[in-house]
Amino acid sequence: MSRIKTFNLPDLGEGLTEGEILAWLVKVGDTIELNQPIVEVETAKAAVEIPAKWAGQVQAIHHPEGTTVEVGTPIIAIDTDPGAGPLEAPSTTATPSGDLPTPSAASLAAVEVAPAEGMIEPGLIGGAAPGGRTAVLVGYGPRTTAAKRRPRKGAVPAQA
C-alpha cells in the first residue's frame, strides 16, 4: 500500500465540473491533521474550504493559486506515514509477476465470480422475487395483458 495519497478535487455540488483554487492553507512540508482545512476553492455556487482526507505531511501541491481545476483532478499529495523514512524510488525493471503478490488459495476461494451477462440476482429489480413474481419498482408491475384502446368517435368498427 502506498504511503503517498493523492487527493483529487471533489465534486462540491450537483453539476459542478470545476473549481478555482483561491488559496492554499498549507504548504509543502507541513504536517496536517485529518479534516484540517487545506485549500479554499471557489465554484460557480460558493467558496468553500476543503478538509484533508488523511493526516500526514504535504509532499506536493499540484496546482498554484488562481488555477481552475476540473473535478477529479489531483490537487495535493500527502505522505500518510512521514516517520517511516525516505521514500523509495519506483523500480524501473519489471518482474514477470508484475510486482504483484501471489494470491493465496483462501483469498482466491473467497472471490465471487460475476454472473453471466443477463443474469439477475433474485430479489433485485427485474429478477425473480418470492412467490414466482418479478421484482419491479413500485407501481410499475409487469404487463400481463395487451393494451386495449377505446374506439375513436365516428370511426367505423374494424371487420373481424
MIZATOR-990696 format. One line per field, with one value per atom (N, C-alpha, C): residue number from 1; chain; atom name; x negated, y, z. Coordinates in steps of 0.02 Angstrom, whole numbers. Each point is the difference from the previous one (the first is absolute). Layout:
N
nr [NUM / ...]
kette [A / ...]
atom [CA / ...]
X [X / ...]
Y [Y / ...]
Z [Z / ...]
//
This chain:
160
nr [1 / 1 / 1 / 2 / 2 / 2 / 3 / 3 / 3 / 4 / 4 / 4 / 5 / 5 / 5 / 6 / 6 / 6 / 7 / 7 / 7 / 8 / 8 / 8 / 9 / 9 / 9 / 10 / 10 / 10 / 11 / 11 / 11 / 12 / 12 / 12 / 13 / 13 / 13 / 14 / 14 / 14 / 15 / 15 / 15 / 16 / 16 / 16 / 17 / 17 / 17 / 18 / 18 / 18 / 19 / 19 / 19 / 20 / 20 / 20 / 21 / 21 / 21 / 22 / 22 / 22 / 23 / 23 / 23 / 24 / 24 / 24 / 25 / 25 / 25 / 26 / 26 / 26 / 27 / 27 / 27 / 28 / 28 / 28 / 29 / 29 / 29 / 30 / 30 / 30 / 31 / 31 / 31 / 32 / 32 / 32 / 33 / 33 / 33 / 34 / 34 / 34 / 35 / 35 / 35 / 36 / 36 / 36 / 37 / 37 / 37 / 38 / 38 / 38 / 39 / 39 / 39 / 40 / 40 / 40 / 41 / 41 / 41 / 42 / 42 / 42 / 43 / 43 / 43 / 44 / 44 / 44 / 45 / 45 / 45 / 46 / 46 / 46 / 47 / 47 / 47 / 48 / 48 / 48 / 49 / 49 / 49 / 50 / 50 / 50 / 51 / 51 / 51 / 52 / 52 / 52 / 53 / 53 / 53 / 54 / 54 / 54 / 55 / 55 / 55 / 56 / 56 / 56 / 57 / 57 / 57 / 58 / 58 / 58 / 59 / 59 / 59 / 60 / 60 / 60 / 61 / 61 / 61 / 62 / 62 / 62 / 63 / 63 / 63 / 64 / 64 / 64 / 65 / 65 / 65 / 66 / 66 / 66 / 67 / 67 / 67 / 68 / 68 / 68 / 69 / 69 / 69 / 70 / 70 / 70 / 71 / 71 / 71 / 72 / 72 / 72 / 73 / 73 / 73 / 74 / 74 / 74 / 75 / 75 / 75 / 76 / 76 / 76 / 77 / 77 / 77 / 78 / 78 / 78 / 79 / 79 / 79 / 80 / 80 / 80 / 81 / 81 / 81 / 82 / 82 / 82 / 83 / 83 / 83 / 84 / 84 / 84 / 85 / 85 / 85 / 86 / 86 / 86 / 87 / 87 / 87 / 88 / 88 / 88 / 89 / 89 / 89 / 90 / 90 / 90 / 91 / 91 / 91 / 92 / 92 / 92 / 93 / 93 / 93 / 94 / 94 / 94 / 95 / 95 / 95 / 96 / 96 / 96 / 97 / 97 / 97 / 98 / 98 / 98 / 99 / 99 / 99 / 100 / 100 / 100 / 101 / 101 / 101 / 102 / 102 / 102 / 103 / 103 / 103 / 104 / 104 / 104 / 105 / 105 / 105 / 106 / 106 / 106 / 107 / 107 / 107 / 108 / 108 / 108 / 109 / 109 / 109 / 110 / 110 / 110 / 111 / 111 / 111 / 112 / 112 / 112 / 113 / 113 / 113 / 114 / 114 / 114 / 115 / 115 / 115 / 116 / 116 / 116 / 117 / 117 / 117 / 118 / 118 / 118 / 119 / 119 / 119 / 120 / 120 / 120 / 121 / 121 / 121 / 122 / 122 / 122 / 123 / 123 / 123 / 124 / 124 / 124 / 125 / 125 / 125 / 126 / 126 / 126 / 127 / 127 / 127 / 128 / 128 / 128 / 129 / 129 / 129 / 130 / 130 / 130 / 131 / 131 / 131 / 132 / 132 / 132 / 133 / 133 / 133 / 134 / 134 / 134 / 135 / 135 / 135 / 136 / 136 / 136 / 137 / 137 / 137 / 138 / 138 / 138 / 139 / 139 / 139 / 140 / 140 / 140 / 141 / 141 / 141 / 142 / 142 / 142 / 143 / 143 / 143 / 144 / 144 / 144 / 145 / 145 / 145 / 146 / 146 / 146 / 147 / 147 / 147 / 148 / 148 / 148 / 149 / 149 / 149 / 150 / 150 / 150 / 151 / 151 / 151 / 152 / 152 / 152 / 153 / 153 / 153 / 154 / 154 / 154 / 155 / 155 / 155 / 156 / 156 / 156 / 157 / 157 / 157 / 158 / 158 / 158 / 159 / 159 / 159 / 160 / 160 / 160]
kette [A / A / A / A / A / A / A / A / A / A / A / A / A / A / A / A / A / A / A / A / A / A / A / A / A / A / A / A / A / A / A / A / A / A / A / A / A / A / A / A / A / A / A / A / A / A / A / A / A / A / A / A / A / A / A / A / A / A / A / A / A / A / A / A / A / A / A / A / A / A / A / A / A / A / A / A / A / A / A / A / A / A / A / A / A / A / A / A / A / A / A / A / A / A / A / A / A / A / A / A / A / A / A / A / A / A / A / A / A / A / A / A / A / A / A / A / A / A / A / A / A / A / A / A / A / A / A / A / A / A / A / A / A / A / A / A / A / A / A / A / A / A / A / A / A / A / A / A / A / A / A / A / A / A / A / A / A / A / A / A / A / A / A / A / A / A / A / A / A / A / A / A / A / A / A / A / A / A / A / A / A / A / A / A / A / A / A / A / A / A / A / A / A / A / A / A / A / A / A / A / A / A / A / A / A / A / A / A / A / A / A / A / A / A / A / A / A / A / A / A / A / A / A / A / A / A / A / A / A / A / A / A / A / A / A / A / A / A / A / A / A / A / A / A / A / A / A / A / A / A / A / A / A / A / A / A / A / A / A / A / A / A / A / A / A / A / A / A / A / A / A / A / A / A / A / A / A / A / A / A / A / A / A / A / A / A / A / A / A / A / A / A / A / A / A / A / A / A / A / A / A / A / A / A / A / A / A / A / A / A / A / A / A / A / A / A / A / A / A / A / A / A / A / A / A / A / A / A / A / A / A / A / A / A / A / A / A / A / A / A / A / A / A / A / A / A / A / A / A / A / A / A / A / A / A / A / A / A / A / A / A / A / A / A / A / A / A / A / A / A / A / A / A / A / A / A / A / A / A / A / A / A / A / A / A / A / A / A / A / A / A / A / A / A / A / A / A / A / A / A / A / A / A / A / A / A / A / A / A / A / A / A / A / A / A / A / A / A / A / A / A / A / A / A / A / A / A / A / A / A / A / A / A / A / A / A / A / A / A / A / A / A / A / A / A / A / A / A / A / A / A / A / A / A / A / A / A / A / A / A / A / A / A / A / A / A / A / A / A / A / A / A / A / A / A / A / A / A / A / A]
atom [N / CA / C / N / CA / C / N / CA / C / N / CA / C / N / CA / C / N / CA / C / N / CA / C / N / CA / C / N / CA / C / N / CA / C / N / CA / C / N / CA / C / N / CA / C / N / CA / C / N / CA / C / N / CA / C / N / CA / C / N / CA / C / N / CA / C / N / CA / C / N / CA / C / N / CA / C / N / CA / C / N / CA / C / N / CA / C / N / CA / C / N / CA / C / N / CA / C / N / CA / C / N / CA / C / N / CA / C / N / CA / C / N / CA / C / N / CA / C / N / CA / C / N / CA / C / N / CA / C / N / CA / C / N / CA / C / N / CA / C / N / CA / C / N / CA / C / N / CA / C / N / CA / C / N / CA / C / N / CA / C / N / CA / C / N / CA / C / N / CA / C / N / CA / C / N / CA / C / N / CA / C / N / CA / C / N / CA / C / N / CA / C / N / CA / C / N / CA / C / N / CA / C / N / CA / C / N / CA / C / N / CA / C / N / CA / C / N / CA / C / N / CA / C / N / CA / C / N / CA / C / N / CA / C / N / CA / C / N / CA / C / N / CA / C / N / CA / C / N / CA / C / N / CA / C / N / CA / C / N / CA / C / N / CA / C / N / CA / C / N / CA / C / N / CA / C / N / CA / C / N / CA / C / N / CA / C / N / CA / C / N / CA / C / N / CA / C / N / CA / C / N / CA / C / N / CA / C / N / CA / C / N / CA / C / N / CA / C / N / CA / C / N / CA / C / N / CA / C / N / CA / C / N / CA / C / N / CA / C / N / CA / C / N / CA / C / N / CA / C / N / CA / C / N / CA / C / N / CA / C / N / CA / C / N / CA / C / N / CA / C / N / CA / C / N / CA / C / N / CA / C / N / CA / C / N / CA / C / N / CA / C / N / CA / C / N / CA / C / N / CA / C / N / CA / C / N / CA / C / N / CA / C / N / CA / C / N / CA / C / N / CA / C / N / CA / C / N / CA / C / N / CA / C / N / CA / C / N / CA / C / N / CA / C / N / CA / C / N / CA / C / N / CA / C / N / CA / C / N / CA / C / N / CA / C / N / CA / C / N / CA / C / N / CA / C / N / CA / C / N / CA / C / N / CA / C / N / CA / C / N / CA / C / N / CA / C / N / CA / C / N / CA / C / N / CA / C / N / CA / C / N / CA / C / N / CA / C / N / CA / C / N / CA / C / N / CA / C / N / CA / C / N / CA / C / N / CA / C / N / CA / C / N / CA / C / N / CA / C / N / CA / C / N / CA / C / N / CA / C]
X [-42 / 42 / -44 / 17 / -41 / 9 / -56 / 3 / 26 / -14 / 20 / 71 / 45 / 69 / 11 / 31 / 15 / 72 / 10 / 67 / 25 / 57 / 30 / 51 / 11 / 51 / 68 / 35 / 65 / 55 / 56 / 60 / 30 / -1 / 22 / 73 / 36 / 71 / 26 / 65 / 30 / -14 / -28 / -11 / -62 / -37 / -60 / -56 / -35 / -52 / -70 / -5 / -66 / 2 / -59 / -6 / -66 / -1 / -61 / -33 / -64 / -37 / -12 / 32 / -9 / -62 / -9 / -57 / -17 / -65 / -23 / -9 / 27 / -6 / -58 / -35 / -58 / -54 / -61 / -54 / -39 / -40 / -39 / -44 / 2 / -38 / 41 / 58 / 43 / 28 / 6 / 34 / 72 / 46 / 71 / 37 / 58 / 42 / 60 / 33 / 61 / 52 / 34 / 53 / -24 / -65 / -26 / 12 / 26 / 9 / -68 / -3 / -63 / 1 / 60 / 4 / 68 / 0 / 63 / 14 / 59 / 18 / 65 / 3 / 61 / 31 / 65 / 37 / 50 / 42 / 51 / 52 / 3 / 51 / -26 / -63 / -25 / -75 / -28 / -71 / 0 / -38 / -1 / -72 / -9 / -64 / 7 / -48 / 1 / -46 / 26 / -41 / -41 / -53 / -43 / 34 / -8 / 28 / -47 / -64 / -49 / -44 / -26 / -51 / -68 / -47 / -67 / -39 / -47 / -42 / 12 / 8 / 13 / -64 / 6 / -57 / -2 / 59 / 3 / 67 / -2 / 60 / -1 / 51 / -1 / 22 / 37 / 24 / -7 / -27 / -8 / 66 / 0 / 59 / 20 / 65 / 25 / 12 / -16 / 10 / 70 / 32 / 65 / -14 / 29 / -14 / 66 / -3 / 58 / 11 / 64 / 16 / -33 / -31 / -34 / -73 / -26 / -70 / -40 / -58 / -41 / -22 / 8 / -20 / -57 / -6 / -52 / -19 / -62 / -24 / -21 / 23 / -13 / -34 / -57 / -34 / 33 / 35 / 38 / -42 / -64 / -45 / -69 / -4 / -64 / -56 / 14 / -52 / -31 / 23 / -25 / -66 / -27 / -64 / 9 / -56 / 4 / 39 / 30 / 37 / -48 / 19 / -42 / 22 / -48 / 16 / 33 / 51 / 31 / -49 / 7 / -43 / 15 / -53 / 10 / -2 / -19 / -1 / 61 / 33 / 60 / -17 / 35 / -10 / 53 / -9 / 51 / 68 / 2 / 65 / 29 / -35 / 26 / -2 / -45 / -6 / 62 / 43 / 60 / -10 / 26 / -7 / 45 / -20 / 39 / 56 / 64 / 56 / -1 / 23 / 3 / 62 / 1 / 57 / 63 / -7 / 59 / 29 / -44 / 27 / 31 / -27 / 31 / 68 / 7 / 63 / 53 / -20 / 47 / 26 / -29 / 20 / 66 / 47 / 64 / -6 / 20 / -3 / 63 / -8 / 58 / 44 / 66 / 44 / -6 / 22 / 0 / 43 / -16 / 37 / 74 / 43 / 71 / 29 / -42 / 24 / 14 / 56 / 18 / 10 / -29 / 4 / 72 / 25 / 69 / 12 / 58 / 19 / -19 / -45 / -19 / 50 / 3 / 46 / -12 / 54 / -4 / -13 / -18 / -13 / 60 / -5 / 55 / 6 / 62 / 14 / 36 / 5 / 36 / 71 / 23 / 67 / 1 / -59 / -3 / 14 / 7 / 14 / -65 / 6 / -58 / -6 / -59 / -11 / -2 / 41 / 3 / 4 / -9 / 9 / 73 / 15 / 69 / 41 / 58 / 45 / -16 / -52 / -19 / -1 / 53 / 2 / -6 / -18 / -6 / 68 / 2 / 62 / 24 / 64 / 28 / 49 / 22 / 47 / -23 / 30 / -15 / 40 / -24 / 35 / 65 / 54 / 65 / 14 / 22 / 14 / 74 / 24 / 69 / 6 / 57 / 10 / 6 / -24 / 5 / 71 / 19 / 67 / 6 / 54 / 14 / -40 / -38 / -40 / 43 / -12 / 36 / -34 / 40 / -32 / -35 / -56 / -40 / 37 / -5 / 30 / -42 / 33 / -37 / -23]
Y [-59 / 59 / 62 / 47 / 59 / 48 / 30 / 51 / 65 / 15 / 63 / -6 / 42 / 1 / 63 / -8 / 57 / 21 / 63 / 26 / 35 / -25 / 30 / 52 / 50 / 50 / -35 / 4 / -35 / 38 / -34 / 32 / 41 / 66 / 44 / 19 / -26 / 14 / -33 / -9 / -33 / 38 / -35 / 29 / 44 / 10 / 41 / -42 / 27 / -37 / 26 / 60 / 29 / 47 / 18 / 48 / 37 / 63 / 40 / 0 / -16 / 0 / 72 / 22 / 68 / 7 / -47 / 4 / -68 / -14 / -60 / 18 / -41 / 12 / -39 / -40 / -38 / 9 / -21 / 2 / -66 / -12 / -62 / -5 / -59 / -11 / 7 / 33 / 8 / -68 / -8 / -59 / 20 / -41 / 16 / -55 / 18 / -47 / -19 / -54 / -22 / 55 / 17 / 50 / 72 / 12 / 68 / 33 / 62 / 34 / 9 / -20 / 4 / 48 / 12 / 43 / 34 / 61 / 36 / 1 / -24 / -7 / 38 / 35 / 34 / -34 / -15 / -30 / 52 / -20 / 45 / 15 / -40 / 8 / 33 / -15 / 25 / -9 / 32 / -11 / -43 / -55 / -48 / -19 / -20 / -28 / -76 / -33 / -72 / -30 / -47 / -31 / -59 / -17 / -55 / -67 / -47 / -68 / -42 / 19 / -39 / 47 / -26 / 35 / -18 / 44 / -14 / 63 / -8 / 56 / 15 / 64 / 21 / -12 / -40 / -15 / 43 / 16 / 40 / 35 / 60 / 37 / 4 / -30 / -8 / 62 / 46 / 59 / 62 / 55 / 61 / 37 / 49 / 41 / 35 / 8 / 32 / -47 / -64 / -50 / -29 / -8 / -34 / -74 / -42 / -72 / -38 / -50 / -43 / -47 / -16 / -48 / -66 / -31 / -64 / 6 / 60 / 11 / 2 / -33 / 3 / 71 / 20 / 68 / 0 / -54 / -1 / -73 / -11 / -67 / 3 / -51 / -2 / -66 / 5 / -59 / -18 / -57 / -20 / -31 / -14 / -27 / 32 / 65 / 35 / -24 / -35 / -24 / -65 / -29 / -65 / 4 / 59 / 7 / 25 / 5 / 27 / -46 / 32 / -39 / -33 / -60 / -36 / 21 / 6 / 15 / -61 / 10 / -57 / -39 / -65 / -43 / 8 / 1 / 8 / -68 / -52 / -66 / -39 / -31 / -37 / -73 / -30 / -70 / -39 / -65 / -39 / 3 / 6 / 2 / 69 / 51 / 68 / 34 / -22 / 28 / -9 / -46 / -13 / -63 / -1 / -60 / -56 / -61 / -58 / -11 / -3 / -10 / -70 / -6 / -65 / -38 / -65 / -41 / 22 / 21 / 22 / 64 / 46 / 62 / -12 / -46 / -17 / -34 / -41 / -34 / 50 / 55 / 50 / 46 / -2 / 45 / -24 / 47 / -16 / 14 / -48 / 9 / 35 / 49 / 37 / -47 / 8 / -44 / 15 / -48 / 8 / 60 / 32 / 59 / -18 / 43 / -12 / -33 / -28 / -31 / 55 / -6 / 49 / -38 / 26 / -32 / 2 / -54 / -1 / 57 / 32 / 54 / 68 / 5 / 64 / 19 / 63 / 24 / -39 / -31 / -39 / -74 / -18 / -70 / -32 / -64 / -37 / 20 / 7 / 17 / -59 / -1 / -54 / -7 / -61 / -12 / -5 / 0 / -6 / 64 / 56 / 63 / 32 / 51 / 38 / 63 / 12 / 60 / 61 / 50 / 61 / 59 / 59 / 60 / 6 / 33 / 8 / 36 / -30 / 32 / -16 / -39 / -16 / -75 / -33 / -73 / -25 / -63 / -27 / -3 / 9 / -1 / -72 / -9 / -67 / -5 / 57 / 0 / 49 / -6 / 47 / 63 / 55 / 63 / -1 / 27 / 5 / 74 / 18 / 70 / 10 / 59 / 17 / 17 / -15 / 19 / 76 / 28 / 71 / 18 / 61 / 24 / 5 / -26 / 4 / -50 / -42 / -49 / -61 / -28 / -61 / -59 / -44 / -57 / -45 / -28 / -44 / -66 / -27 / -64 / -55 / -51 / -54 / -52]
Z [0 / 0 / 0 / -39 / -8 / 58 / 21 / 52 / -26 / -64 / -30 / -26 / 27 / -21 / -41 / -58 / -43 / 13 / 17 / 13 / -62 / -26 / -60 / 20 / -43 / 13 / 1 / 57 / 4 / -36 / -12 / -28 / 56 / -7 / 53 / -4 / -47 / -7 / -62 / -4 / -57 / -64 / -48 / -66 / -6 / 53 / -5 / -29 / -48 / -34 / 14 / 31 / 12 / 59 / 24 / 54 / -7 / 24 / -3 / 69 / 2 / 63 / 20 / 55 / 23 / 44 / 47 / 46 / 28 / 3 / 35 / 73 / 44 / 72 / 30 / -42 / 20 / -53 / 16 / -49 / 3 / -50 / -3 / 63 / 32 / 61 / 63 / -4 / 59 / 23 / 65 / 27 / 12 / -26 / 5 / 37 / 27 / 36 / -43 / 18 / -33 / 7 / -54 / -3 / 10 / -1 / 3 / -68 / -1 / -65 / -34 / -65 / -36 / -59 / -28 / -59 / -2 / -26 / -10 / -75 / -19 / -71 / -12 / -56 / -20 / -60 / 5 / -55 / -25 / -47 / -25 / 54 / 52 / 52 / 64 / 20 / 64 / 5 / 51 / 18 / 62 / -2 / 56 / 17 / 64 / 21 / -2 / -30 / -6 / 53 / 41 / 52 / -27 / 35 / -19 / 15 / -46 / 10 / 42 / 4 / 37 / 41 / 54 / 38 / -29 / 5 / -25 / -17 / -46 / -21 / -73 / -17 / -69 / -41 / -52 / -44 / -62 / -28 / -61 / -6 / -27 / -18 / -76 / -32 / -72 / -40 / 30 / -36 / 43 / -28 / 39 / 9 / 44 / 11 / -65 / -10 / -61 / -57 / 8 / -53 / 4 / -58 / -3 / -13 / 43 / -1 / -10 / -43 / -12 / 60 / 14 / 53 / -16 / 50 / -8 / -16 / -10 / -15 / 65 / 4 / 61 / 16 / 64 / 19 / 51 / 40 / 52 / 13 / 21 / 19 / 73 / 39 / 71 / 18 / 36 / 26 / 65 / 2 / 59 / 55 / -13 / 50 / -6 / 17 / -11 / 44 / 55 / 45 / -22 / -56 / -22 / -38 / -7 / -35 / -70 / -38 / -68 / -46 / -49 / -50 / -48 / -22 / -49 / -70 / -44 / -70 / -31 / -42 / -32 / -43 / 0 / -40 / -74 / -40 / -73 / -35 / 37 / -31 / 21 / -47 / 14 / 13 / 46 / 14 / -38 / -11 / -36 / 33 / 66 / 35 / 1 / -27 / -1 / 68 / 45 / 67 / 42 / -17 / 39 / 41 / 62 / 40 / -28 / 12 / -22 / 49 / -24 / 46 / 30 / 62 / 33 / -24 / 13 / -20 / 36 / 64 / 38 / -29 / -22 / -28 / -68 / -39 / -64 / 10 / 51 / 14 / 23 / 30 / 26 / -55 / -59 / -54 / -29 / -8 / -31 / -75 / -40 / -72 / -23 / -43 / -26 / -41 / 5 / -39 / -74 / -40 / -73 / -18 / -55 / -21 / -8 / 25 / -5 / 63 / 42 / 61 / 51 / 36 / 51 / 64 / 54 / 65 / 25 / 30 / 26 / 49 / -7 / 44 / -26 / -48 / -29 / -54 / -17 / -51 / -65 / -25 / -61 / 12 / 62 / 16 / 33 / 10 / 32 / 73 / 24 / 69 / 33 / 66 / 33 / -28 / -8 / -26 / -76 / -32 / -73 / -37 / 35 / -33 / -22 / -42 / -23 / 42 / 28 / 41 / -46 / 15 / -40 / 47 / -28 / 40 / 18 / 56 / 22 / -53 / -17 / -48 / -72 / -13 / -69 / -10 / 20 / -5 / -71 / -8 / -68 / -34 / -65 / -37 / -7 / 14 / -5 / -58 / -28 / -56 / -53 / -59 / -54 / 12 / -26 / 8 / -40 / 30 / -33 / -10 / -59 / -15 / -12 / 19 / -14 / -74 / -29 / -70 / -6 / -54 / -13 / -18 / 17 / -16 / -76 / -26 / -71 / -42 / 32 / -38 / -15 / -56 / -20 / 34 / 35 / 34 / -51 / 22 / -44 / -10 / -60 / -17 / 32 / 27 / 32 / -47]
//
